[in-house]
């Protein structure tokens, strides 16, 4: 097609990853794939469908089926043809089209992509690995500028990290203060008895590592439980690939499966493995959200990165994916981060982690617990800095204060300007490695903490709630903040995560507090 002037893609501006060192240029003949995210027809209606459910309790909510969503909101054939025409005119091939996800995947050489999108690609070395990167903005012809919502894959930097912390001897203590099996925590947290996740599917997102069936069989045998049905799903070529080291991503994968599976042992657990790039992460989430075969009712995510390291187009695309999940009745629980209020950034400012900062996810923060005779005797905000981490939490720079959070007395950001935005976390649970989780990773019994454990803990609880209520609770945040009594939560009033202190009611290090599972179930079921 005839091309006119190039228009910058909104939100595509990108800076180098901190600590990156240029090492040269990629081979211009190298074949790569790039995903073009295009507009969704009737997108405003997705938001209206979500808003219609905000004031309703689970028993009264009307969620779309995945089949209905596809028929109503799939990308138009006309828009796809225009992207295909753009590809042809730029010597690019169409590798794959997904109308439901509104994605067109293009294939071609580095040189052709550089010309087509008016970018300069270079190679960089970074402590997290080598990557192909870009700076500045991506450009597209005026003819398709209104269609394109994002372009992903030109830059393949590592986008996220797992939020788990292995207990390390001699860092602060010679041995953990106490360790817990997930089933013990479920009992102490009063999770509803008589429910086991039957009929539910839990989706887990992973960006590396893998699991071994022999480890899972041994672990659940130790718990006296039949092993859940666990399956791996390959996304964008990523696979279930155990590294053999508990200190690597295997620790994350096994923690997620073992915690969620121990809470809801009769649920089906689908583990979606994607590459650790922005598009690999997004594709894994979309694969779970739109999985019409397995139909996850809850998704657990324990990976993330500081909000400031994401492009606006990525933030928007992920947030839309979580809004889609909400319309479908899928709850998404996300770890809030393990580096305190700085989120690991050394600029002296407060930062929050994404995707936990999306208003469409349940952000899960961390505590340290004390117990005696199988009962919790005290809970404080997890903060073992500088030794073994601290819970993330704070005020988003990217997302405004949601309507349902306006009554929570969210404080201004600790940063200059005092912005009042989306506050996180929403809920909390045991995350301190000193009171960590007993898990089995690569044949070794290991004690792991981190908010990575809290996300699957709540995902397991949601599976129980869905089973007991008989339909998905879905987008849980508005209900937690505006519909259930304060007595559902154990208020965490002691501790801090750096810039933010715990106090009565919601705070930016423990959220609403720790949910009492039975009380939450009773409130949701009774209405």
ChimeraX attribute file (.defattr): number of C-alpha atoms within 10 A of each C-alpha:
attribute: neighborCount
match mode: 1-to-1
recipient: residues
	/A:1	12
	/A:2	8
	/A:3	12
	/A:4	10
	/A:5	9
	/A:6	17
	/A:7	18
	/A:8	17
	/A:9	20
	/A:10	18
	/A:11	18
	/A:12	20
	/A:13	16
	/A:14	18
	/A:15	13
	/A:16	15
	/A:17	20
	/A:18	10
	/A:19	10
	/A:20	17
	/A:21	14
	/A:22	15
	/A:23	13
	/A:24	12
	/A:25	13
	/A:26	16
	/A:27	13
	/A:28	13
	/A:29	11
	/A:30	11
	/A:31	13
	/A:32	13
	/A:33	20
	/A:34	21
	/A:35	22
	/A:36	21
	/A:37	22
	/A:38	24
	/A:39	21
	/A:40	22
	/A:41	15
	/A:42	12
	/A:43	14
	/A:44	9
	/A:45	13
	/A:46	22
	/A:47	15
	/A:48	12
	/A:49	18
	/A:50	23
	/A:51	14
	/A:52	13
	/A:53	21
	/A:54	20
	/A:55	14
	/A:56	15
	/A:57	20
	/A:58	26
	/A:59	15
	/A:60	12
	/A:61	19
	/A:62	18
	/A:63	23
	/A:64	18
	/A:65	14
	/A:66	21
	/A:67	11
	/A:68	12
	/A:69	17
	/A:70	16
	/A:71	11
	/A:72	16
	/A:73	20
	/A:74	20
	/A:75	24
	/A:76	15
	/A:77	9
	/A:78	9
	/A:79	19
	/A:80	21
	/A:81	11
	/A:82	15
	/A:83	21
	/A:84	20
	/A:85	16
	/A:86	21
	/A:87	20
	/A:88	13
	/A:89	14
	/A:90	16
	/A:91	13
	/A:92	20
	/A:93	18
	/A:94	18
	/A:95	13
	/A:96	13
	/A:97	17
	/A:98	13
	/A:99	18
	/A:100	19
	/A:101	22
	/A:102	22
	/A:103	24
	/A:104	21
	/A:105	20
	/A:106	21
	/A:107	19
	/A:108	20
	/A:109	17
	/A:110	20
	/A:111	17
	/A:112	19
	/A:113	25
	/A:114	15
	/A:115	12
	/A:116	20
	/A:117	20
	/A:118	17
	/A:119	17
	/A:120	18
	/A:121	21
	/A:122	17
	/A:123	19
	/A:124	22
	/A:125	17
	/A:126	15
	/A:127	9
	/A:128	14
	/A:129	10
	/A:130	17
	/A:131	21
	/A:132	20
	/A:133	23
	/A:134	22
	/A:135	16
	/A:136	13
	/A:137	18
	/A:138	25
	/A:139	20
	/A:140	21
	/A:141	19
	/A:142	14
	/A:143	17
	/A:144	17
	/A:145	17
	/A:146	15
	/A:147	17
	/A:148	19
	/A:149	22
	/A:150	23
	/A:151	26
	/A:152	21
	/A:153	19
	/A:154	22
	/A:155	20
	/A:156	19
	/A:157	23
	/A:158	21
	/A:159	21
	/A:160	22
	/A:161	18
	/A:162	24
	/A:163	28
	/A:164	29
	/A:165	25
	/A:166	20
	/A:167	25
	/A:168	17
	/A:169	11
	/A:170	9
	/A:171	12
	/A:172	15
	/A:173	12
	/A:174	10
	/A:175	13
	/A:176	16
	/A:177	12
	/A:178	15
	/A:179	20
	/A:180	16
	/A:181	16
	/A:182	23
	/A:183	17
	/A:184	17
	/A:185	21
	/A:186	21
	/A:187	16
	/A:188	17
	/A:189	18
	/A:190	16
	/A:191	23
	/A:192	20
	/A:193	11
	/A:194	8
	/A:195	18
	/A:196	22
	/A:197	26
	/A:198	16
	/A:199	14
	/A:200	26
	/A:201	23
	/A:202	31
	/A:203	32
	/A:204	30
	/A:205	24
	/A:206	30
	/A:207	29
	/A:208	22
	/A:209	22
	/A:210	24
	/A:211	26
	/A:212	17
	/A:213	11
	/A:214	10
	/A:215	19
	/A:216	23
	/A:217	14
	/A:218	14
	/A:219	22
	/A:220	18
	/A:221	12
	/A:222	10
	/A:223	14
	/A:224	10
	/A:225	14
	/A:226	15
	/A:227	20
	/A:228	21
	/A:229	13
	/A:230	17
	/A:231	14
	/A:232	16
	/A:233	19
	/A:234	15
	/A:235	20
	/A:236	13
	/A:237	10
	/A:238	19
	/A:239	20
	/A:240	22
	/A:241	14
	/A:242	20
	/A:243	16
	/A:244	17
	/A:245	14
	/A:246	23
	/A:247	15
	/A:248	16
	/A:249	24
	/A:250	24
	/A:251	28
	/A:252	30
	/A:253	28
	/A:254	23
	/A:255	29
	/A:256	28
	/A:257	26
	/A:258	28
	/A:259	28
	/A:260	32
	/A:261	31
	/A:262	27
	/A:263	28
	/A:264	28
	/A:265	24
	/A:266	22
	/A:267	26
	/A:268	22
	/A:269	24
	/A:270	22
	/A:271	27
	/A:272	25
	/A:273	30
	/A:274	27
	/A:275	23
	/A:276	21
	/A:277	19
	/A:278	23
	/A:279	25
	/A:280	23
	/A:281	26
	/A:282	20
	/A:283	23
	/A:284	25
	/A:285	28
	/A:286	20
	/A:287	20
	/A:288	26
	/A:289	28
	/A:290	22
	/A:291	13
	/A:292	13
	/A:293	7
	/A:294	16
	/A:295	19
	/A:296	25
	/A:297	26
	/A:298	30
	/A:299	30
	/A:300	31
	/A:301	30
	/A:302	32
	/A:303	28
	/A:304	23
	/A:305	22
	/A:306	24
	/A:307	21
	/A:308	15
	/A:309	16
	/A:310	23
	/A:311	18
	/A:312	18
	/A:313	20
	/A:314	19
	/A:315	20
	/A:316	18
	/A:317	18
	/A:318	23
	/A:319	21
	/A:320	17
	/A:321	20
	/A:322	24
	/A:323	22
	/A:324	26
	/A:325	31
	/A:326	27
	/A:327	27
	/A:328	26
	/A:329	28
	/A:330	28
	/A:331	29
	/A:332	31
	/A:333	30
	/A:334	32
	/A:335	35
	/A:336	41
	/A:337	37
	/A:338	33
	/A:339	27
	/A:340	31
	/A:341	28
	/A:342	24
	/A:343	25
	/A:344	19
	/A:345	16
	/A:346	8
	/A:347	8
	/A:348	10
	/A:349	14
	/A:350	25
	/A:351	27
	/A:352	31
	/A:353	34
	/A:354	26
	/A:355	29
	/A:356	32
	/A:357	32
	/A:358	27
	/A:359	26
	/A:360	26
	/A:361	28
	/A:362	28
	/A:363	34
	/A:364	36
	/A:365	38
	/A:366	39
	/A:367	30
	/A:368	23
	/A:369	21
	/A:370	14
	/A:371	13
	/A:372	8
	/A:373	7
	/A:374	10
	/A:375	14
	/A:376	14
	/A:377	11
	/A:378	13
	/A:379	22
	/A:380	21
	/A:381	28
	/A:382	34
	/A:383	25
	/A:384	20
	/A:385	15
	/A:386	11
	/A:387	13
	/A:388	21
	/A:389	25
	/A:390	33
	/A:391	35
	/A:392	38
	/A:393	38
	/A:394	34
	/A:395	30
	/A:396	26
	/A:397	19
	/A:398	18
	/A:399	17
	/A:400	15
	/A:401	17
	/A:402	15
	/A:403	13
	/A:404	17
	/A:405	20
	/A:406	14
	/A:407	10
	/A:408	15
	/A:409	12
	/A:410	21
	/A:411	17
	/A:412	15
	/A:413	23
	/A:414	17
	/A:415	14
	/A:416	9
	/A:417	8
	/A:418	11
	/A:419	16
	/A:420	18
	/A:421	22
	/A:422	23
	/A:423	33
	/A:424	30
	/A:425	33
	/A:426	29
	/A:427	29
	/A:428	32
	/A:429	29
	/A:430	28
	/A:431	31
	/A:432	33
	/A:433	27
	/A:434	27
	/A:435	23
	/A:436	27
	/A:437	28
	/A:438	20
	/A:439	25
	/A:440	21
	/A:441	27
	/A:442	20
	/A:443	16
	/A:444	11
	/A:445	13
	/A:446	18
	/A:447	25
	/A:448	29
	/A:449	29
	/A:450	36
	/A:451	33
	/A:452	32
	/A:453	35
	/A:454	33
	/A:455	34
	/A:456	33
	/A:457	29
	/A:458	29
	/A:459	30
	/A:460	33
	/A:461	27
	/A:462	31
	/A:463	32
	/A:464	29
	/A:465	28
	/A:466	24
	/A:467	20
	/A:468	20
	/A:469	16
	/A:470	13
	/A:471	18
	/A:472	25
	/A:473	27
	/A:474	26
	/A:475	28
	/A:476	22
	/A:477	21
	/A:478	21
	/A:479	20
	/A:480	22
	/A:481	19
	/A:482	17
	/A:483	17
	/A:484	18
	/A:485	13
	/A:486	15
	/A:487	11
	/A:488	20
	/A:489	21
	/A:490	17
	/A:491	24
	/A:492	25
	/A:493	19
	/A:494	16
	/A:495	19
	/A:496	23
	/A:497	28
	/A:498	19
	/A:499	18
	/A:500	22
	/A:501	15
	/A:502	21
	/A:503	17
	/A:504	11
	/A:505	18
	/A:506	26
	/A:507	28
	/A:508	27
	/A:509	39
	/A:510	38
	/A:511	28
	/A:512	26
	/A:513	30
	/A:514	23
	/A:515	24
	/A:516	18
	/A:517	24
	/A:518	17
	/A:519	18
	/A:520	22
	/A:521	22
	/A:522	16
	/A:523	15
	/A:524	20
	/A:525	17
	/A:526	11
	/A:527	13
